[in-house]
Structures are given as structure tokens and as C-alpha cells.
Amino acid sequence: MKIIVSILVLASLLLITSSLASATISDAFSSGAVAPAPEIKYGPTLEKWCGQKCEGRCKSAGMKDRCLKYCAICCKDCQCVPSGTYGNKHECACYRDKLSSKGTPKCP
């Protein structure tokens, strides 16, 4: 009886560790990670990079022109844009923490 219980416990531990390892590996290689801005801190290269990232971020926004405006402001200040069209702000803390004068989130 002890042998059967030991085998079940060992099998459970192996299953848990393998699932944790695969989750860690898939998180490390996921394509949704935020891309860092180019090393240039200002100028047309940063503006072009921000424009491309903000275009993707705002593609499904209801007020696209406003989204692009504020995304560009945030991108130039923070030099990063979260992946996807909504959410994922944890990928870029500066982008997440920027507030308007009314205390609401500034970045889309």
C-alpha cells in the first residue's frame, strides 16, 4: 500500500513540475512581449517606430485619431508601447502610470 501511494505522489510531482516548466518556457518565447524602442531617444527614427507601434495599438479604437495622438505622446515619453489593441499595460510601467490632469489614464 505504501508503494502505491509513493508512486502516485511521485507521478503527481512529475506532472506538476513538467507543466510548470512548459508554462515558463512558453511565456519566455511568446510573441506578445513588448518590443523595446530603438536606442535613439528622439528624432525621426523614434517617431517612425512609435507611429508603427501606435498604428497597431489603435487599429480597432473607436476614436482612432485621438488614440493615435495620445499613444504617440506616451510612446515618445516612455519609449515603449504595450502589445495588442487593448490592455497589456503591465508590459510598460511608464505607459501604464501616465495620468491626465484629471487623474485618469492618459495612454490608450
PDB file as gemmi writes it, atoms N, CA and C in Angstrom:
CRYST1    1.000    1.000    1.000  90.00  90.00  90.00 P 1                      
ATOM      1  N   MET A   1       0.831  -1.187   0.000  1.00  0.00           N  
ATOM      2  CA  MET A   1       0.000   0.000   0.000  1.00  0.00           C  
ATOM      3  C   MET A   1       0.879   1.256   0.000  1.00  0.00           C  
ATOM      4  N   LYS A   2       1.950   1.256   0.779  1.00  0.00           N  
ATOM      5  CA  LYS A   2       2.849   2.395   0.822  1.00  0.00           C  
ATOM      6  C   LYS A   2       3.515   2.624  -0.527  1.00  0.00           C  
ATOM      7  N   ILE A   3       3.806   1.572  -1.241  1.00  0.00           N  
ATOM      8  CA  ILE A   3       4.462   1.685  -2.543  1.00  0.00           C  
ATOM      9  C   ILE A   3       3.523   2.365  -3.540  1.00  0.00           C  
ATOM     10  N   ILE A   4       2.255   2.005  -3.522  1.00  0.00           N  
ATOM     11  CA  ILE A   4       1.284   2.597  -4.442  1.00  0.00           C  
ATOM     12  C   ILE A   4       1.122   4.096  -4.155  1.00  0.00           C  
ATOM     13  N   VAL A   5       1.033   4.452  -2.878  1.00  0.00           N  
ATOM     14  CA  VAL A   5       0.903   5.857  -2.502  1.00  0.00           C  
ATOM     15  C   VAL A   5       2.162   6.629  -2.914  1.00  0.00           C  
ATOM     16  N   SER A   6       3.322   6.043  -2.715  1.00  0.00           N  
ATOM     17  CA  SER A   6       4.581   6.691  -3.097  1.00  0.00           C  
ATOM     18  C   SER A   6       4.647   6.909  -4.605  1.00  0.00           C  
ATOM     19  N   ILE A   7       4.223   5.931  -5.365  1.00  0.00           N  
ATOM     20  CA  ILE A   7       4.231   6.051  -6.827  1.00  0.00           C  
ATOM     21  C   ILE A   7       3.266   7.147  -7.276  1.00  0.00           C  
ATOM     22  N   LEU A   8       2.096   7.219  -6.675  1.00  0.00           N  
ATOM     23  CA  LEU A   8       1.123   8.258  -7.027  1.00  0.00           C  
ATOM     24  C   LEU A   8       1.649   9.657  -6.692  1.00  0.00           C  
ATOM     25  N   VAL A   9       2.286   9.800  -5.538  1.00  0.00           N  
ATOM     26  CA  VAL A   9       2.850  11.097  -5.147  1.00  0.00           C  
ATOM     27  C   VAL A   9       3.961  11.492  -6.114  1.00  0.00           C  
ATOM     28  N   LEU A  10       4.828  10.567  -6.447  1.00  0.00           N  
ATOM     29  CA  LEU A  10       5.922  10.838  -7.384  1.00  0.00           C  
ATOM     30  C   LEU A  10       5.386  11.215  -8.767  1.00  0.00           C  
ATOM     31  N   ALA A  11       4.388  10.494  -9.237  1.00  0.00           N  
ATOM     32  CA  ALA A  11       3.794  10.798 -10.543  1.00  0.00           C  
ATOM     33  C   ALA A  11       3.150  12.183 -10.533  1.00  0.00           C  
ATOM     34  N   SER A  12       2.495  12.530  -9.437  1.00  0.00           N  
ATOM     35  CA  SER A  12       1.871  13.856  -9.325  1.00  0.00           C  
ATOM     36  C   SER A  12       2.919  14.959  -9.363  1.00  0.00           C  
ATOM     37  N   LEU A  13       4.001  14.768  -8.644  1.00  0.00           N  
ATOM     38  CA  LEU A  13       5.071  15.762  -8.633  1.00  0.00           C  
ATOM     39  C   LEU A  13       5.694  15.931 -10.014  1.00  0.00           C  
ATOM     40  N   LEU A  14       5.910  14.841 -10.716  1.00  0.00           N  
ATOM     41  CA  LEU A  14       6.464  14.918 -12.064  1.00  0.00           C  
ATOM     42  C   LEU A  14       5.516  15.652 -13.005  1.00  0.00           C  
ATOM     43  N   LEU A  15       4.247  15.390 -12.886  1.00  0.00           N  
ATOM     44  CA  LEU A  15       3.262  16.050 -13.731  1.00  0.00           C  
ATOM     45  C   LEU A  15       3.218  17.548 -13.457  1.00  0.00           C  
ATOM     46  N   ILE A  16       3.245  17.928 -12.201  1.00  0.00           N  
ATOM     47  CA  ILE A  16       3.205  19.341 -11.825  1.00  0.00           C  
ATOM     48  C   ILE A  16       4.455  20.071 -12.305  1.00  0.00           C  
ATOM     49  N   THR A  17       5.626  19.487 -12.084  1.00  0.00           N  
ATOM     50  CA  THR A  17       6.866  20.156 -12.488  1.00  0.00           C  
ATOM     51  C   THR A  17       6.965  20.270 -14.006  1.00  0.00           C  
ATOM     52  N   SER A  18       6.498  19.276 -14.740  1.00  0.00           N  
ATOM     53  CA  SER A  18       6.564  19.361 -16.201  1.00  0.00           C  
ATOM     54  C   SER A  18       5.605  20.421 -16.730  1.00  0.00           C  
ATOM     55  N   SER A  19       4.439  20.556 -16.119  1.00  0.00           N  
ATOM     56  CA  SER A  19       3.504  21.583 -16.582  1.00  0.00           C  
ATOM     57  C   SER A  19       4.019  22.982 -16.238  1.00  0.00           C  
ATOM     58  N   LEU A  20       4.661  23.142 -15.086  1.00  0.00           N  
ATOM     59  CA  LEU A  20       5.240  24.440 -14.727  1.00  0.00           C  
ATOM     60  C   LEU A  20       6.386  24.797 -15.659  1.00  0.00           C  
ATOM     61  N   ALA A  21       7.199  23.818 -16.000  1.00  0.00           N  
ATOM     62  CA  ALA A  21       8.327  24.072 -16.890  1.00  0.00           C  
ATOM     63  C   ALA A  21       7.846  24.466 -18.281  1.00  0.00           C  
ATOM     64  N   SER A  22       6.825  23.815 -18.784  1.00  0.00           N  
ATOM     65  CA  SER A  22       6.327  24.162 -20.119  1.00  0.00           C  
ATOM     66  C   SER A  22       5.663  25.531 -20.111  1.00  0.00           C  
ATOM     67  N   ALA A  23       4.991  25.901 -19.029  1.00  0.00           N  
ATOM     68  CA  ALA A  23       4.383  27.228 -18.943  1.00  0.00           C  
ATOM     69  C   ALA A  23       5.459  28.307 -18.912  1.00  0.00           C  
ATOM     70  N   THR A  24       6.529  28.076 -18.196  1.00  0.00           N  
ATOM     71  CA  THR A  24       7.625  29.044 -18.121  1.00  0.00           C  
ATOM     72  C   THR A  24       8.292  29.208 -19.478  1.00  0.00           C  
ATOM     73  N   ILE A  25       8.514  28.117 -20.167  1.00  0.00           N  
ATOM     74  CA  ILE A  25       9.152  28.171 -21.478  1.00  0.00           C  
ATOM     75  C   ILE A  25       8.255  28.890 -22.472  1.00  0.00           C  
ATOM     76  N   SER A  26       6.958  28.608 -22.468  1.00  0.00           N  
ATOM     77  CA  SER A  26       6.068  29.271 -23.418  1.00  0.00           C  
ATOM     78  C   SER A  26       5.947  30.755 -23.124  1.00  0.00           C  
ATOM     79  N   ASP A  27       5.997  31.171 -21.854  1.00  0.00           N  
ATOM     80  CA  ASP A  27       5.959  32.594 -21.524  1.00  0.00           C  
ATOM     81  C   ASP A  27       7.210  33.302 -22.000  1.00  0.00           C  
ATOM     82  N   ALA A  28       8.338  32.631 -21.914  1.00  0.00           N  
ATOM     83  CA  ALA A  28       9.603  33.246 -22.296  1.00  0.00           C  
ATOM     84  C   ALA A  28       9.689  33.469 -23.801  1.00  0.00           C  
ATOM     85  N   PHE A  29       9.056  32.606 -24.587  1.00  0.00           N  
ATOM     86  CA  PHE A  29       9.160  32.700 -26.032  1.00  0.00           C  
ATOM     87  C   PHE A  29       7.884  33.185 -26.696  1.00  0.00           C  
ATOM     88  N   SER A  30       6.953  33.723 -25.939  1.00  0.00           N  
ATOM     89  CA  SER A  30       5.711  34.192 -26.544  1.00  0.00           C  
ATOM     90  C   SER A  30       5.986  35.421 -27.396  1.00  0.00           C  
ATOM     91  N   SER A  31       5.209  35.562 -28.455  1.00  0.00           N  
ATOM     92  CA  SER A  31       5.434  36.675 -29.375  1.00  0.00           C  
ATOM     93  C   SER A  31       4.760  37.953 -28.911  1.00  0.00           C  
ATOM     94  N   GLY A  32       4.016  37.937 -27.819  1.00  0.00           N  
ATOM     95  CA  GLY A  32       3.306  39.106 -27.356  1.00  0.00           C  
ATOM     96  C   GLY A  32       4.130  40.040 -26.488  1.00  0.00           C  
ATOM     97  N   ALA A  33       5.400  39.768 -26.334  1.00  0.00           N  
ATOM     98  CA  ALA A  33       6.231  40.603 -25.467  1.00  0.00           C  
ATOM     99  C   ALA A  33       6.406  41.983 -26.081  1.00  0.00           C  
ATOM    100  N   VAL A  34       6.494  42.974 -25.223  1.00  0.00           N  
ATOM    101  CA  VAL A  34       6.654  44.346 -25.687  1.00  0.00           C  
ATOM    102  C   VAL A  34       8.058  44.534 -26.241  1.00  0.00           C  
ATOM    103  N   ALA A  35       8.129  45.174 -27.401  1.00  0.00           N  
ATOM    104  CA  ALA A  35       9.420  45.413 -28.033  1.00  0.00           C  
ATOM    105  C   ALA A  35      10.009  46.718 -27.515  1.00  0.00           C  
ATOM    106  N   PRO A  36      11.273  46.725 -27.168  1.00  0.00           N  
ATOM    107  CA  PRO A  36      11.878  47.975 -26.693  1.00  0.00           C  
ATOM    108  C   PRO A  36      12.047  48.954 -27.849  1.00  0.00           C  
ATOM    109  N   ALA A  37      12.049  50.222 -27.517  1.00  0.00           N  
ATOM    110  CA  ALA A  37      12.245  51.264 -28.522  1.00  0.00           C  
ATOM    111  C   ALA A  37      13.681  51.235 -29.019  1.00  0.00           C  
ATOM    112  N   PRO A  38      13.924  51.809 -30.174  1.00  0.00           N  
ATOM    113  CA  PRO A  38      15.309  51.883 -30.652  1.00  0.00           C  
ATOM    114  C   PRO A  38      16.154  52.713 -29.694  1.00  0.00           C  
ATOM    115  N   GLU A  39      17.435  52.560 -29.791  1.00  0.00           N  
ATOM    116  CA  GLU A  39      18.354  53.248 -28.881  1.00  0.00           C  
ATOM    117  C   GLU A  39      18.317  54.768 -29.042  1.00  0.00           C  
ATOM    118  N   ILE A  40      17.837  55.247 -30.169  1.00  0.00           N  
ATOM    119  CA  ILE A  40      17.759  56.686 -30.397  1.00  0.00           C  
ATOM    120  C   ILE A  40      16.640  57.248 -29.544  1.00  0.00           C  
ATOM    121  N   LYS A  41      16.933  58.240 -28.720  1.00  0.00           N  
ATOM    122  CA  LYS A  41      15.980  58.758 -27.744  1.00  0.00           C  
ATOM    123  C   LYS A  41      15.057  59.825 -28.324  1.00  0.00           C  
ATOM    124  N   TYR A  42      15.315  60.326 -29.513  1.00  0.00           N  
ATOM    125  CA  TYR A  42      14.497  61.369 -30.108  1.00  0.00           C  
ATOM    126  C   TYR A  42      14.704  61.348 -31.607  1.00  0.00           C  
ATOM    127  N   GLY A  43      13.918  62.130 -32.314  1.00  0.00           N  
ATOM    128  CA  GLY A  43      14.109  62.277 -33.747  1.00  0.00           C  
ATOM    129  C   GLY A  43      13.196  61.412 -34.575  1.00  0.00           C  
ATOM    130  N   PRO A  44      13.442  61.416 -35.894  1.00  0.00           N  
ATOM    131  CA  PRO A  44      12.546  60.726 -36.817  1.00  0.00           C  
ATOM    132  C   PRO A  44      12.526  59.206 -36.644  1.00  0.00           C  
ATOM    133  N   THR A  45      13.610  58.605 -36.196  1.00  0.00           N  
ATOM    134  CA  THR A  45      13.619  57.158 -36.009  1.00  0.00           C  
ATOM    135  C   THR A  45      12.654  56.744 -34.912  1.00  0.00           C  
ATOM    136  N   LEU A  46      12.669  57.458 -33.794  1.00  0.00           N  
ATOM    137  CA  LEU A  46      11.743  57.166 -32.699  1.00  0.00           C  
ATOM    138  C   LEU A  46      10.306  57.458 -33.124  1.00  0.00           C  
ATOM    139  N   GLU A  47      10.098  58.563 -33.860  1.00  0.00           N  
ATOM    140  CA  GLU A  47       8.749  58.898 -34.317  1.00  0.00           C  
ATOM    141  C   GLU A  47       8.202  57.834 -35.258  1.00  0.00           C  
ATOM    142  N   LYS A  48       9.040  57.329 -36.149  1.00  0.00           N  
ATOM    143  CA  LYS A  48       8.611  56.275 -37.076  1.00  0.00           C  
ATOM    144  C   LYS A  48       8.277  55.006 -36.308  1.00  0.00           C  
ATOM    145  N   TRP A  49       9.124  54.640 -35.349  1.00  0.00           N  
ATOM    146  CA  TRP A  49       8.899  53.438 -34.548  1.00  0.00           C  
ATOM    147  C   TRP A  49       7.595  53.571 -33.755  1.00  0.00           C  
ATOM    148  N   CYS A  50       7.409  54.736 -33.123  1.00  0.00           N  
ATOM    149  CA  CYS A  50       6.187  54.974 -32.346  1.00  0.00           C  
ATOM    150  C   CYS A  50       4.958  54.955 -33.248  1.00  0.00           C  
ATOM    151  N   GLY A  51       5.084  55.534 -34.430  1.00  0.00           N  
ATOM    152  CA  GLY A  51       3.963  55.556 -35.365  1.00  0.00           C  
ATOM    153  C   GLY A  51       3.507  54.159 -35.739  1.00  0.00           C  
ATOM    154  N   GLN A  52       4.463  53.278 -35.999  1.00  0.00           N  
ATOM    155  CA  GLN A  52       4.129  51.899 -36.361  1.00  0.00           C  
ATOM    156  C   GLN A  52       3.477  51.175 -35.192  1.00  0.00           C  
ATOM    157  N   LYS A  53       4.051  51.328 -33.997  1.00  0.00           N  
ATOM    158  CA  LYS A  53       3.505  50.649 -32.826  1.00  0.00           C  
ATOM    159  C   LYS A  53       2.125  51.184 -32.459  1.00  0.00           C  
ATOM    160  N   CYS A  54       1.946  52.490 -32.540  1.00  0.00           N  
ATOM    161  CA  CYS A  54       0.658  53.091 -32.190  1.00  0.00           C  
ATOM    162  C   CYS A  54      -0.409  52.761 -33.227  1.00  0.00           C  
ATOM    163  N   GLU A  55      -0.019  52.634 -34.473  1.00  0.00           N  
ATOM    164  CA  GLU A  55      -0.968  52.245 -35.512  1.00  0.00           C  
ATOM    165  C   GLU A  55      -1.553  50.867 -35.190  1.00  0.00           C  
ATOM    166  N   GLY A  56      -0.699  49.952 -34.766  1.00  0.00           N  
ATOM    167  CA  GLY A  56      -1.174  48.628 -34.365  1.00  0.00           C  
ATOM    168  C   GLY A  56      -2.012  48.666 -33.102  1.00  0.00           C  
ATOM    169  N   ARG A  57      -1.606  49.501 -32.153  1.00  0.00           N  
ATOM    170  CA  ARG A  57      -2.325  49.619 -30.877  1.00  0.00           C  
ATOM    171  C   ARG A  57      -3.719  50.213 -31.071  1.00  0.00           C  
ATOM    172  N   CYS A  58      -3.845  51.163 -31.986  1.00  0.00           N  
ATOM    173  CA  CYS A  58      -5.099  51.919 -32.149  1.00  0.00           C  
ATOM    174  C   CYS A  58      -5.952  51.440 -33.321  1.00  0.00           C  
ATOM    175  N   LYS A  59      -5.595  50.327 -33.946  1.00  0.00           N  
ATOM    176  CA  LYS A  59      -6.301  49.931 -35.165  1.00  0.00           C  
ATOM    177  C   LYS A  59      -7.781  49.636 -34.951  1.00  0.00           C  
ATOM    178  N   SER A  60      -8.197  49.251 -33.752  1.00  0.00           N  
ATOM    179  CA  SER A  60      -9.615  48.977 -33.530  1.00  0.00           C  
ATOM    180  C   SER A  60     -10.261  49.972 -32.573  1.00  0.00           C  
ATOM    181  N   ALA A  61      -9.622  51.119 -32.379  1.00  0.00           N  
ATOM    182  CA  ALA A  61     -10.160  52.135 -31.470  1.00  0.00           C  
ATOM    183  C   ALA A  61     -11.346  52.853 -32.109  1.00  0.00           C  
ATOM    184  N   GLY A  62     -12.294  53.237 -31.288  1.00  0.00           N  
ATOM    185  CA  GLY A  62     -13.456  53.969 -31.779  1.00  0.00           C  
ATOM    186  C   GLY A  62     -13.079  55.361 -32.258  1.00  0.00           C  
ATOM    187  N   MET A  63     -12.215  56.033 -31.527  1.00  0.00           N  
ATOM    188  CA  MET A  63     -11.721  57.362 -31.906  1.00  0.00           C  
ATOM    189  C   MET A  63     -10.245  57.224 -32.241  1.00  0.00           C  
ATOM    190  N   LYS A  64      -9.982  56.757 -33.436  1.00  0.00           N  
ATOM    191  CA  LYS A  64      -8.622  56.405 -33.824  1.00  0.00           C  
ATOM    192  C   LYS A  64      -7.676  57.598 -33.784  1.00  0.00           C  
ATOM    193  N   ASP A  65      -8.130  58.774 -34.230  1.00  0.00           N  
ATOM    194  CA  ASP A  65      -7.243  59.935 -34.249  1.00  0.00           C  
ATOM    195  C   ASP A  65      -6.815  60.335 -32.842  1.00  0.00           C  
ATOM    196  N   ARG A  66      -7.723  60.280 -31.898  1.00  0.00           N  
ATOM    197  CA  ARG A  66      -7.392  60.608 -30.507  1.00  0.00           C  
ATOM    198  C   ARG A  66      -6.470  59.544 -29.910  1.00  0.00           C  
ATOM    199  N   CYS A  67      -6.755  58.290 -30.211  1.00  0.00           N  
ATOM    200  CA  CYS A  67      -5.909  57.194 -29.722  1.00  0.00           C  
ATOM    201  C   CYS A  67      -4.478  57.358 -30.236  1.00  0.00           C  
ATOM    202  N   LEU A  68      -4.336  57.643 -31.528  1.00  0.00           N  
ATOM    203  CA  LEU A  68      -3.004  57.814 -32.113  1.00  0.00           C  
ATOM    204  C   LEU A  68      -2.265  58.992 -31.488  1.00  0.00           C  
ATOM    205  N   LYS A  69      -2.991  60.084 -31.228  1.00  0.00           N  
ATOM    206  CA  LYS A  69      -2.372  61.270 -30.637  1.00  0.00           C  
ATOM    207  C   LYS A  69      -1.785  60.959 -29.268  1.00  0.00           C  
ATOM    208  N   TYR A  70      -2.594  60.366 -28.396  1.00  0.00           N  
ATOM    209  CA  TYR A  70      -2.126  60.105 -27.037  1.00  0.00           C  
ATOM    210  C   TYR A  70      -1.136  58.948 -26.982  1.00  0.00           C  
ATOM    211  N   CYS A  71      -1.300  57.990 -27.847  1.00  0.00           N  
ATOM    212  CA  CYS A  71      -0.333  56.890 -27.904  1.00  0.00           C  
ATOM    213  C   CYS A  71       1.040  57.426 -28.307  1.00  0.00           C  
ATOM    214  N   ALA A  72       1.074  58.340 -29.281  1.00  0.00           N  
ATOM    215  CA  ALA A  72       2.355  58.914 -29.724  1.00  0.00           C  
ATOM    216  C   ALA A  72       3.015  59.707 -28.604  1.00  0.00           C  
ATOM    217  N   ILE A  73       2.217  60.476 -27.855  1.00  0.00           N  
ATOM    218  CA  ILE A  73       2.763  61.242 -26.731  1.00  0.00           C  
ATOM    219  C   ILE A  73       3.380  60.299 -25.708  1.00  0.00           C  
ATOM    220  N   CYS A  74       2.634  59.254 -25.354  1.00  0.00           N  
ATOM    221  CA  CYS A  74       3.111  58.299 -24.351  1.00  0.00           C  
ATOM    222  C   CYS A  74       4.332  57.527 -24.850  1.00  0.00           C  
ATOM    223  N   CYS A  75       4.319  57.157 -26.120  1.00  0.00           N  
ATOM    224  CA  CYS A  75       5.437  56.400 -26.683  1.00  0.00           C  
ATOM    225  C   CYS A  75       6.723  57.221 -26.668  1.00  0.00           C  
ATOM    226  N   LYS A  76       6.632  58.498 -27.007  1.00  0.00           N  
ATOM    227  CA  LYS A  76       7.830  59.355 -27.016  1.00  0.00           C  
ATOM    228  C   LYS A  76       8.382  59.542 -25.605  1.00  0.00           C  
ATOM    229  N   ASP A  77       7.488  59.643 -24.621  1.00  0.00           N  
ATOM    230  CA  ASP A  77       7.940  59.800 -23.236  1.00  0.00           C  
ATOM    231  C   ASP A  77       8.470  58.490 -22.663  1.00  0.00           C  
ATOM    232  N   CYS A  78       7.743  57.401 -22.893  1.00  0.00           N  
ATOM    233  CA  CYS A  78       8.064  56.109 -22.264  1.00  0.00           C  
ATOM    234  C   CYS A  78       8.965  55.225 -23.119  1.00  0.00           C  
ATOM    235  N   GLN A  79       8.989  55.470 -24.412  1.00  0.00           N  
ATOM    236  CA  GLN A  79       9.748  54.683 -25.374  1.00  0.00           C  
ATOM    237  C   GLN A  79       9.358  53.216 -25.365  1.00  0.00           C  
ATOM    238  N   CYS A  80       8.075  52.968 -25.178  1.00  0.00           N  
ATOM    239  CA  CYS A  80       7.530  51.623 -25.330  1.00  0.00           C  
ATOM    240  C   CYS A  80       6.033  51.728 -25.529  1.00  0.00           C  
ATOM    241  N   VAL A  81       5.461  50.707 -26.176  1.00  0.00           N  
ATOM    242  CA  VAL A  81       4.022  50.612 -26.389  1.00  0.00           C  
ATOM    243  C   VAL A  81       3.638  49.172 -26.095  1.00  0.00           C  
ATOM    244  N   PRO A  82       2.624  48.939 -25.249  1.00  0.00           N  
ATOM    245  CA  PRO A  82       2.203  47.565 -24.955  1.00  0.00           C  
ATOM    246  C   PRO A  82       1.696  46.851 -26.210  1.00  0.00           C  
ATOM    247  N   SER A  83       1.802  45.560 -26.222  1.00  0.00           N  
ATOM    248  CA  SER A  83       1.331  44.773 -27.355  1.00  0.00           C  
ATOM    249  C   SER A  83      -0.189  44.706 -27.354  1.00  0.00           C  
ATOM    250  N   GLY A  84      -0.751  44.392 -28.500  1.00  0.00           N  
ATOM    251  CA  GLY A  84      -2.192  44.243 -28.620  1.00  0.00           C  
ATOM    252  C   GLY A  84      -2.902  45.564 -28.816  1.00  0.00           C  
ATOM    253  N   THR A  85      -4.231  45.489 -28.912  1.00  0.00           N  
ATOM    254  CA  THR A  85      -5.022  46.688 -29.149  1.00  0.00           C  
ATOM    255  C   THR A  85      -5.632  47.241 -27.869  1.00  0.00           C  
ATOM    256  N   TYR A  86      -5.565  46.489 -26.783  1.00  0.00           N  
ATOM    257  CA  TYR A  86      -6.135  46.942 -25.514  1.00  0.00           C  
ATOM    258  C   TYR A  86      -5.482  46.163 -24.382  1.00  0.00           C  
ATOM    259  N   GLY A  87      -5.298  46.796 -23.255  1.00  0.00           N  
ATOM    260  CA  GLY A  87      -4.727  46.105 -22.098  1.00  0.00           C  
ATOM    261  C   GLY A  87      -3.231  45.905 -22.231  1.00  0.00           C  
ATOM    262  N   ASN A  88      -2.724  44.908 -21.556  1.00  0.00           N  
ATOM    263  CA  ASN A  88      -1.300  44.550 -21.538  1.00  0.00           C  
ATOM    264  C   ASN A  88      -0.414  45.693 -21.058  1.00  0.00           C  
ATOM    265  N   LYS A  89      -0.978  46.638 -20.321  1.00  0.00           N  
ATOM    266  CA  LYS A  89      -0.190  47.789 -19.870  1.00  0.00           C  
ATOM    267  C   LYS A  89       0.874  47.402 -18.854  1.00  0.00           C  
ATOM    268  N   HIS A  90       0.788  46.203 -18.306  1.00  0.00           N  
ATOM    269  CA  HIS A  90       1.829  45.738 -17.381  1.00  0.00           C  
ATOM    270  C   HIS A  90       3.176  45.588 -18.094  1.00  0.00           C  
ATOM    271  N   GLU A  91       3.163  45.509 -19.415  1.00  0.00           N  
ATOM    272  CA  GLU A  91       4.402  45.365 -20.175  1.00  0.00           C  
ATOM    273  C   GLU A  91       5.229  46.652 -20.189  1.00  0.00           C  
ATOM    274  N   CYS A  92       4.594  47.770 -19.927  1.00  0.00           N  
ATOM    275  CA  CYS A  92       5.280  49.067 -19.975  1.00  0.00           C  
ATOM    276  C   CYS A  92       4.782  49.919 -18.809  1.00  0.00           C  
ATOM    277  N   ALA A  93       5.524  49.932 -17.727  1.00  0.00           N  
ATOM    278  CA  ALA A  93       5.078  50.593 -16.495  1.00  0.00           C  
ATOM    279  C   ALA A  93       4.879  52.095 -16.689  1.00  0.00           C  
ATOM    280  N   CYS A  94       5.761  52.757 -17.394  1.00  0.00           N  
ATOM    281  CA  CYS A  94       5.635  54.200 -17.628  1.00  0.00           C  
ATOM    282  C   CYS A  94       4.338  54.491 -18.377  1.00  0.00           C  
ATOM    283  N   TYR A  95       4.062  53.718 -19.394  1.00  0.00           N  
ATOM    284  CA  TYR A  95       2.846  53.862 -20.206  1.00  0.00           C  
ATOM    285  C   TYR A  95       1.613  53.657 -19.326  1.00  0.00           C  
ATOM    286  N   ARG A  96       1.675  52.679 -18.455  1.00  0.00           N  
ATOM    287  CA  ARG A  96       0.557  52.358 -17.565  1.00  0.00           C  
ATOM    288  C   ARG A  96       0.320  53.462 -16.529  1.00  0.00           C  
ATOM    289  N   ASP A  97       1.383  54.073 -16.023  1.00  0.00           N  
ATOM    290  CA  ASP A  97       1.273  55.000 -14.904  1.00  0.00           C  
ATOM    291  C   ASP A  97       1.056  56.457 -15.305  1.00  0.00           C  
ATOM    292  N   LYS A  98       1.123  56.786 -16.583  1.00  0.00           N  
ATOM    293  CA  LYS A  98       0.901  58.175 -17.012  1.00  0.00           C  
ATOM    294  C   LYS A  98      -0.562  58.545 -16.787  1.00  0.00           C  
ATOM    295  N   LEU A  99      -0.790  59.701 -16.158  1.00  0.00           N  
ATOM    296  CA  LEU A  99      -2.148  60.160 -15.867  1.00  0.00           C  
ATOM    297  C   LEU A  99      -2.392  61.524 -16.495  1.00  0.00           C  
ATOM    298  N   SER A 100      -3.645  61.778 -16.843  1.00  0.00           N  
ATOM    299  CA  SER A 100      -4.032  63.092 -17.354  1.00  0.00           C  
ATOM    300  C   SER A 100      -4.170  64.059 -16.180  1.00  0.00           C  
ATOM    301  N   SER A 101      -4.475  65.311 -16.494  1.00  0.00           N  
ATOM    302  CA  SER A 101      -4.651  66.297 -15.417  1.00  0.00           C  
ATOM    303  C   SER A 101      -5.857  65.987 -14.546  1.00  0.00           C  
ATOM    304  N   LYS A 102      -6.779  65.167 -15.078  1.00  0.00           N  
ATOM    305  CA  LYS A 102      -7.966  64.764 -14.305  1.00  0.00           C  
ATOM    306  C   LYS A 102      -7.725  63.503 -13.479  1.00  0.00           C  
ATOM    307  N   GLY A 103      -6.546  62.923 -13.585  1.00  0.00           N  
ATOM    308  CA  GLY A 103      -6.225  61.729 -12.820  1.00  0.00           C  
ATOM    309  C   GLY A 103      -6.632  60.431 -13.490  1.00  0.00           C  
ATOM    310  N   THR A 104      -7.055  60.490 -14.745  1.00  0.00           N  
ATOM    311  CA  THR A 104      -7.426  59.285 -15.482  1.00  0.00           C  
ATOM    312  C   THR A 104      -6.232  58.826 -16.314  1.00  0.00           C  
ATOM    313  N   PRO A 105      -6.198  57.570 -16.720  1.00  0.00           N  
ATOM    314  CA  PRO A 105      -5.070  57.089 -17.535  1.00  0.00           C  
ATOM    315  C   PRO A 105      -4.955  57.888 -18.843  1.00  0.00           C  
ATOM    316  N   LYS A 106      -3.757  58.320 -19.151  1.00  0.00           N  
ATOM    317  CA  LYS A 106      -3.533  59.142 -20.335  1.00  0.00           C  
ATOM    318  C   LYS A 106      -3.325  58.283 -21.586  1.00  0.00           C  
ATOM    319  N   CYS A 107      -2.658  57.156 -21.413  1.00  0.00           N  
ATOM    320  CA  CYS A 107      -2.258  56.357 -22.563  1.00  0.00           C  
ATOM    321  C   CYS A 107      -3.310  55.304 -22.896  1.00  0.00           C  
ATOM    322  N   PRO A 108      -3.610  55.175 -24.193  1.00  0.00           N  
ATOM    323  CA  PRO A 108      -4.632  54.186 -24.599  1.00  0.00           C  
ATOM    324  C   PRO A 108      -4.125  52.762 -24.534  1.00  0.00           C  
TER     325      PRO A 108                                                      
END                                                                             
